[in-house]
Amino acid sequence: MKDITLKEIATKLGISITTVSKALKNYPDVSEKTKRAVIELAQKLHYTPNSFAVNLRTKESKTIGLIIPEVVHHFFSNVVNAIINEAEKNGYLVIILQSNETLALEKKQVELLINKRVDGIIMSLSNESNNDDHIKEIMNRNIPFVMFDKIAKLSKCSKVVIDDQKAAFNAVQHLIDNGCKKIAHIRGPLNPQNAIDRYIGYKKALEKNNIPFDNKLVYTCETVTFEEGRDFAEQIINEHPDIDGIFAITDLVAVGALAYFNENKIKVPEQVAVIGFSNWFMSQVLTPKLSTVNQPSHEMGIESFNLLLEEMNCHKEGIPFTPRTIELETNVIIRESSIKFK
């Protein structure tokens, strides 16, 4: 079935295209009788506005693009929900795309959103991504753009982040304050900025407390999964039987480590204290309950959208916009998995 146009409605009713358009928009200078006739015929013919034509006139699509590395992760699902809610309040729809942590797919998705003429883009980078050409293309085209969580520091766009170094430092400091002297770190992949910063925070906490850094105590995830946490926990115990603390890049990895310890009757926290990162809802229902760093995912989603909205409004009104970075607070949540002394 071909799309019905305003011209066809106007021809059937014997009125002008302008009158049909005004009637559908409820203009006051069109009589109620004409409005009713236009609306009834439009409904009968299943007329829908041509969004592309509307976009050309208004220079707005009222859609934004959101690219995330994965949707199953508790942190990202919270961010997505917050962005969708804020977007809806402001009359925007959200196109959600998942890069699966791959640069090639992320590039295709950016190209798709540019071709769709979205009004703005929010993105958390894949593990393979950095300040690549597709990111530069967004800014070269003057498309409002916000990065959150996994960012490229060199990109001159707005960002919503936490202080990953400080958060990691505080997590490791908590383990040290609770008697840990030999602490392993299950870190993230080598490329993402947040994984780098959490690793630096781990090292700084050791340095401040005069604990020698040992590179053999650092284990690097490729995909940041439960299975990697479990496998690395086994490897850590086999290679360092005197280990007494583990700081994991995420709660999911920490849960994998806990699973191995529980299966092998290794007491947590008495033998090994464990702390994760993100405050995943499952961390509260485990045995023992997992200590973690609370990462404000919902607030990060709200701030990301509002920062994008501010830039889109400036863009629409021809007002210069200076990108800025919003840094959200984190805090260590102490639970059973890390308290050696009560």
C-alpha positions in Angstrom: 0.0 0.0 0.0 1.4 3.4 -1.0 1.7 6.2 1.4 -1.1 8.7 1.5 -0.1 12.3 0.9 -1.6 15.6 2.0 -2.3 16.4 -1.7 -4.6 13.3 -2.0 -6.5 14.2 1.1 -6.9 17.8 -0.2 -8.1 16.6 -3.6 -10.7 14.2 -2.1 -12.1 17.0 0.1 -11.7 19.8 -2.5 -9.6 22.0 -0.3 -6.0 23.3 -0.4 -3.0 21.3 0.9 -2.2 24.2 3.3 -5.7 23.8 4.8 -5.2 20.1 5.3 -1.9 20.7 6.9 -3.3 23.3 9.3 -6.3 21.2 10.1 -4.1 18.3 11.2 -2.1 20.7 13.3 -5.2 22.1 14.9 -4.7 25.7 13.7 -7.4 28.1 15.0 -8.0 29.7 11.6 -9.5 26.4 10.3 -13.2 25.7 11.1 -14.1 22.7 13.3 -16.2 21.2 10.5 -13.2 21.2 8.2 -10.9 19.8 10.9 -13.3 17.0 11.6 -13.5 16.1 7.9 -9.8 16.2 7.4 -9.0 14.1 10.5 -11.7 11.5 9.7 -10.4 11.1 6.2 -6.8 10.9 7.3 -7.7 8.2 9.8 -9.7 6.3 7.2 -6.8 6.4 4.7 -4.2 5.6 7.4 -2.3 8.8 6.7 0.9 9.3 8.6 3.2 12.4 8.3 6.3 11.9 6.2 8.9 12.1 8.9 11.7 12.8 6.4 9.9 15.8 5.0 9.1 17.1 8.5 12.8 16.7 9.4 13.8 18.7 6.4 11.5 21.5 7.4 12.2 21.6 11.1 15.9 20.4 10.9 15.1 18.1 13.7 14.4 14.3 13.8 13.5 14.3 17.5 15.6 11.1 17.8 18.9 10.5 19.4 21.3 7.6 19.1 22.7 5.6 22.0 25.6 3.2 21.5 26.6 1.0 24.4 29.1 -1.9 24.5 26.6 -4.4 25.9 23.0 -4.2 27.1 23.0 -7.3 29.5 25.3 -5.6 32.0 23.4 -4.2 35.0 25.3 -0.9 34.8 24.5 -0.2 31.2 20.8 -1.3 31.5 20.4 1.3 34.2 22.0 4.0 32.1 19.7 3.0 29.1 16.6 3.2 31.2 17.5 6.6 32.6 18.3 8.0 29.1 15.0 6.7 27.7 13.0 8.2 30.5 14.7 11.6 30.2 14.4 11.5 26.4 10.7 10.7 26.5 10.0 13.6 29.0 11.6 15.9 26.4 9.9 14.5 23.3 12.8 12.4 21.9 12.9 8.8 20.9 16.1 6.8 21.4 17.7 4.4 18.9 19.7 1.9 21.0 22.6 0.1 19.4 25.0 -2.4 21.0 28.6 -2.6 19.7 29.4 -5.9 21.4 32.8 -4.4 22.4 34.0 -4.4 18.7 35.4 -1.4 16.9 34.1 -2.5 13.4 30.5 -2.7 14.6 30.8 0.5 16.5 32.0 2.3 13.3 29.0 0.9 11.3 26.6 2.1 14.0 28.0 5.6 14.0 27.6 5.7 10.3 24.0 4.5 10.5 23.1 7.2 13.1 24.7 9.9 11.0 22.8 8.8 7.9 19.6 8.7 10.0 20.2 12.3 10.8 19.7 11.9 14.6 19.8 15.1 16.6 22.6 13.9 18.9 24.6 10.8 19.9 25.4 9.4 23.4 28.1 6.7 23.5 30.2 4.5 25.8 33.1 3.2 23.8 33.8 -0.4 23.0 37.0 -2.1 24.5 38.6 -1.8 21.0 37.8 1.8 20.5 39.7 5.0 21.2 39.9 8.4 19.5 39.2 6.8 16.1 38.1 8.4 12.9 34.5 7.6 13.4 34.5 9.6 16.6 36.1 12.5 14.9 33.5 12.3 12.1 30.7 12.9 14.6 32.4 16.1 15.8 33.5 17.2 12.3 29.8 17.1 11.3 28.9 19.3 14.4 26.6 16.6 15.7 25.9 17.1 19.5 27.8 14.3 21.2 28.3 13.0 24.7 30.5 10.2 25.9 30.0 8.4 29.3 31.8 5.8 31.4 34.2 4.4 28.7 35.6 7.5 27.1 38.5 8.8 24.9 40.2 11.5 26.9 41.6 13.2 23.8 38.1 13.7 22.2 36.9 17.3 22.6 33.3 16.5 23.4 31.2 16.5 26.6 31.7 13.6 29.0 30.0 12.1 32.1 32.4 10.1 34.1 33.5 9.0 37.6 37.0 9.3 39.0 38.0 5.7 38.4 41.5 6.2 39.8 40.1 7.6 43.1 37.3 4.9 43.3 39.8 2.1 42.7 42.2 3.6 45.2 39.5 3.7 47.9 38.5 0.1 47.2 42.1 -1.2 47.6 42.6 1.1 50.6 39.6 -0.6 52.2 41.2 -4.0 51.7 44.5 -2.7 53.2 42.6 -1.2 56.2 41.1 -4.6 56.8 44.5 -6.3 57.1 45.2 -7.3 53.5 48.9 -7.3 52.6 49.1 -9.2 49.3 46.4 -8.0 46.9 45.8 -9.2 43.4 44.0 -7.1 40.8 41.8 -8.7 38.1 41.9 -5.8 35.7 40.0 -5.0 32.5 41.4 -5.0 28.9 44.5 -2.8 28.2 42.7 -0.3 26.0 39.6 1.2 27.8 40.4 4.3 29.8 38.3 3.2 32.9 40.3 -0.1 33.1 43.6 1.9 32.9 42.5 4.3 35.6 41.3 1.5 38.0 44.7 -0.2 37.5 46.5 3.0 38.3 44.3 3.5 41.4 45.2 0.0 42.5 48.9 0.7 42.1 48.7 4.1 43.9 47.0 2.5 47.0 49.8 -0.1 47.2 52.4 2.7 46.9 50.8 4.9 49.6 50.8 2.0 52.0 54.4 0.9 51.2 53.3 -2.4 49.7 55.6 -3.4 46.8 53.8 -3.6 43.4 54.2 -7.0 41.8 53.1 -7.3 38.2 52.6 -11.1 38.7 49.6 -10.2 40.9 47.8 -8.5 38.0 45.5 -10.6 35.7 44.0 -9.1 32.6 40.5 -9.9 31.3 39.8 -10.0 27.6 36.0 -9.9 27.8 35.3 -9.1 31.5 33.1 -12.1 32.3 32.0 -14.3 35.2 34.1 -17.1 33.7 37.3 -15.0 33.6 36.7 -14.1 37.3 36.4 -17.8 38.2 39.4 -18.9 36.2 41.6 -16.1 37.4 40.7 -16.9 41.0 41.8 -20.5 40.5 45.0 -19.3 38.9 45.7 -16.7 41.6 45.3 -19.3 44.4 47.5 -21.8 42.6 50.3 -19.3 41.8 50.0 -17.2 45.1 48.6 -19.4 47.9 49.3 -16.6 50.4 47.1 -14.1 48.6 44.8 -12.3 51.1 42.9 -9.8 48.9 41.4 -9.4 45.4 40.2 -6.2 43.7 38.2 -7.0 40.6 37.4 -4.7 37.7 33.6 -5.3 37.9 31.2 -7.1 40.2 30.6 -9.7 37.6 34.3 -10.7 37.6 34.3 -10.6 41.4 31.3 -12.9 41.5 33.1 -15.4 39.4 36.0 -15.3 41.9 33.6 -15.8 44.8 32.0 -18.8 43.0 35.4 -20.5 42.8 36.3 -19.8 46.4 32.9 -21.1 47.6 33.2 -24.3 45.5 36.7 -25.0 46.9 36.0 -24.2 50.5 38.2 -21.2 50.6 36.8 -18.8 53.2 35.9 -15.3 52.2 36.9 -12.9 53.8 38.9 -14.9 56.4 41.4 -16.3 53.9 40.8 -14.0 50.9 38.9 -10.7 51.0 37.2 -9.7 47.7 35.9 -6.3 46.5 34.2 -5.6 43.1 33.1 -2.5 41.2 29.7 -1.1 40.1 27.3 -2.3 42.8 25.4 -4.8 40.7 22.1 -5.8 42.3 23.3 -9.4 42.6 26.2 -8.4 44.8 23.7 -8.0 47.7 22.2 -11.5 47.5 25.4 -13.6 47.3 27.0 -15.5 50.2 29.0 -13.7 51.4 27.5 -10.4 50.2 30.0 -8.6 47.9 31.8 -5.4 48.9 31.9 -3.0 45.9 32.2 0.5 44.6 28.9 2.2 44.0 28.8 3.5 40.4 25.9 5.9 40.0 24.5 4.4 36.7 21.0 6.0 36.8 22.4 9.5 37.5 25.0 9.0 34.8 22.2 8.3 32.3 20.3 11.4 33.4 23.3 13.7 33.2 24.3 12.3 29.8 21.0 13.1 28.3 20.6 16.5 29.9 24.1 17.5 28.7 23.2 16.3 25.2 19.9 18.2 25.3 21.7 21.4 26.3 24.1 21.0 23.3 21.2 20.2 21.0 19.3 23.3 22.1 22.3 25.5 21.6 22.9 23.9 18.2 19.2 24.6 17.2 19.4 28.2 18.3 22.8 28.9 16.8 24.4 29.5 20.2 28.1 28.4 20.7 28.4 25.4 23.0 31.6 24.6 25.0 31.9 20.9 25.8 32.4 20.1 29.5 32.9 17.1 31.7 30.6 16.1 34.6 32.3 13.9 37.3 29.9 12.0 39.5 30.8 10.8 43.0 31.4 7.2 44.0 31.6 5.4 47.4 32.8 2.1 48.7 30.0 -0.1 50.0 31.3 -2.4 52.6 29.7 -5.9 52.9 30.7 -9.3 54.2 33.2 -10.3 51.5 35.9 -7.8 52.8 35.5 -7.4 56.5 38.2 -9.6 58.1 37.9 -7.9 61.5 34.5 -7.4 63.2 
